[in-house]
Amino acid sequence: MRISLCLLVWNELEGCKIDVPLLPREAFEEIYAIDGDSSDGTVSYLESQNIPVYPQPEKGLNEAYIYAAEKSTCDAVVVFLPKGTTPPDDTRKFRVFFESDCDLVVASRNIKGARNEEDSRVFRPRKWGVCFLSLLVASLWRREGYRIRDVLHGFKGFTVEGFRRVNPSNHELSIDLELTVRSYRLRLKRAEFPTTEIARPFGVTRFKILPTGYKLLKYLLY
């Protein structure tokens, strides 16, 4: 099993400086980045670390994943967003699942042994929203196999063949939910393993609760 590690970046220079030195490069057959038009020095930094960077040809998170799969020369792709929020060494944990014939593997913040950045709070809107979506899409489309708990985490891996079968749309940012929904419909083998998440050490999230929720609702209606 040959596996690519793909970094998805868009003005993530500070996150790259935290995460890139900690990546287990020896665990992958290739490593590259897909860039969404960064202007803060992200591209120059990655290239200085001997990581090829490919400019994303179309805008949108879905398009970033689609291009990541297209650029891979391997059997599977692990997608990692270097924001300084999840352990880079967890990228090596995907291999055992791919070698057990899984087509979709998620580094989960919502299962036993995991930690969500909101776990220290009383009010956890993001976590609760993800848990609700997990139950909703499973009740609608899952007929067998494992239920994905963290349906919106971008830290995930997939086989290239499985990704082609899913044939994701370009619904802007539905890709995480779409991979789960279509893996249920296609009865692809899937799995999760626990990871830990901390709050961003700098900047703010680009996925605000209300706008993101509205776009995901549009996808579900579609």
ABEGO torsion letter per residue (X at the ends): XBBBBBBBBBGAAAAAAAAAAABBAAABABBBBBBAGBAAGAAAAAAAAGBBBBBBABBEAAAAAAAAAAABABABBBBBBBAGABBAAAAAAAAAAAAAGBABBBBBAABBGBBBAAAABABBAAAAAAAAAAAAAAAAABABEBBBABAABABBBBBAAAAAAAGBBAAGAAAAAAAAAAAAAAGBBBBBBBBBBBBBABEBBABBAAAAAAAAAAAAAX
